[in-house]
Amino acid sequence: MGAYILRRLLLVIPTLIGVMIINFTLVQFVPGGPIEQVIANMQGQGDVMRGFTGSGDDASRGNAGGGGEERYIGSRGLPPAFIEQLEREFGFDKPPLQRFLDMMWNYFRFDFGTSYFTSKTVVELIIERMPVSISLGLWSTLIAYMVSIPLGIRKAVKDGTPFDTWTSGAIIVGYAIPGFLFAILLLVLFAGGSYFQWFPLRGLHSEAEVVAQMNWFEYALDYAHHMVLPTIALTISSFATLTLLTKNSFLDELRKQYVVTARAKGLVERKVLYGHVFRNAMLIVIAGFPAVFIGAFFGGSLIIEAVFSLDGLGKLFYEAALARDYPVIFGTLFIFTLLGLIVGIISDLMYVWIDPRIDFETRES
């Protein structure tokens, strides 16, 4: 097993580099970079040259139109020296290959740079948004497992009965409803829409003045009160996959000979299910927990964050993409990809921990 883990760890670096090369190359062809964003923000704001120290000759050449020298959308009329200053600030005065190599060298030293537009480091921005994403990812994953596993077991035991039929219909309907639509429905019904006002409309906590007067227990209740609706909205679509996976795993195990033997020995059904079948049937479900959590943590909360006005990592990445804030885009991409690769290794280790009969080294050879 040690040799397998070592091989997987050695594959992390080339995989990371490959992902970053693909995304860095694609970004070079996307119009509207950070310099265009700065120019667009300057348009119509009166003295666009405020703070610029270029010479009068430069300004006159820029105002002349620049002819074929216009390299950025909307830059006509701006002094070339000003554009060169922006290029130096953003690092675009270097060729793309050198910029990529410098970026990767910094990333492998865990130096992810500073945002172009917020003057905060990428790490600071991630830490600021982390509580929201951790809350959504953790609670939605735990609730999904706590509901789906018992429900899937019950459906396997009651396979073909009316209970199995109507629960399957219910979870499929939940899976088919778009997350943003269900989130809006929850707001309308329970957050001061046309019906009830049982839950807050936005945010992770109440106003700062109110929170400052709370003790720890009241603070925890306030946090839970704010998390109910976004957690439900994020979790509803995950019930179907996990429940059906649990049911099918149990059905496969229930048809095996060792289950027939255990029942023939007179063991009670509960002992058969949870003493023999559970460990084998839950192998795929439990071992996939890290990947499911990371998926909900980083990738599944953008729309929910927008609907409930939560500042999480999904919204951070989306805002960075709109603003062409490349340090944030590539920094978060590098971190999330690295975490995903490590979680894949952890999932394999959980397979072996749950079922020692699994040997990845033997399978590879």
C-alpha positions, 0 to 999 in steps of 0.5 A: 500500500505504501508504494501505491500511495507514493505513486499517487503522491508523485502524480499530484505534481504533474496533474496540478501542472497540467490543470494549470497549463490548460486553464492558463492557456485558455485565459490567454484567449479570453477577451476583457482582461484586468487592464480592460476592466480598469479602462472600463471603470475609468470611462465616464468618470471625468478626469480619467488621467487623475493620478497619472504622471506621464508627460504631455507628449505621451498624452498628446500621442495617446489622444491622437488615437494611437492608430494600430497601436491600440492593444486593449479594448477601450484604450484609444485616447489613453497615453501609452505610458499609462498602459505600460504602467498598468502592464507592469503592475499586472505583470503583463510586461513579461511574455506568457511563458515567463508569467506562467513559470513565475506563477507556478514557482510562487504557488509551489512555495504557497505564495498565491499573490495579491488580488488585483482589485482588493489589495488583499492576498488570495489566502486572506480572501479565502479565509474570509469566505471559508466559514460560509463554505464550510458551514454549507458543505459540512451541514449539507453533507452530514444531513444528506448522509444521516437521512439517505443512509437509513432511508436507503436501507429501509427502501432495500428491505421494503423493495417493491412495496408502496413505501419504496415506490412513493419515497422513490417518487419523492426523492426524484422530484426533489432531485429534479427541482433546480437548487435556485428555484427551491431556494427561492421557494423556501424564501417565499414560504418561510423567510418573509415572503407571502406566507411565514417569516420563520427564518432570516432572509440573508446572512450567516448571523444577525447584525453585528450589534445584536451578535455582540450582546449574545452569549455562546449559546444564543450565538449558536442558535442564531447561527443555526437559525440562519443556516436552516434554509440554505442548508436545505436548499443545497441538500435537497438534490443530493438525497436521490443519488445517495439514497438510491446508491445505498439501496442498490448496495444493500440489495446486492449484498442481501442476495449473497450467500452469506446473508442466506447462511446468517438467516439460516442460523437463526440470526434476527434480521437486525443482526443480519442487516447491521452486523453483516450486510452494513459493512459491505454495503456501505463501502462505496457510500462511506468511502466516498464521503471525502469527495462528496464533502469537497464537492459540496464545499467548493463547487455546489454553493454558488447559486445558494450563496447568491440567493441567500446573500452569503459570501462564500468561496463559490461567490468569490471565484465567480466575482474573480472570474467576472473581474478577471482577477487572475491571482484569485482565479488561479490561486483558488484553482490551484488550491482546490485542485490540490485538495481534490487530488489529496481527497482522492488519495484519502478516499482510497485509504478509506476503502482499505480501512473499511475493507482490508481485503481491497489491495490497490497494489495488487490490482495495479500489478 
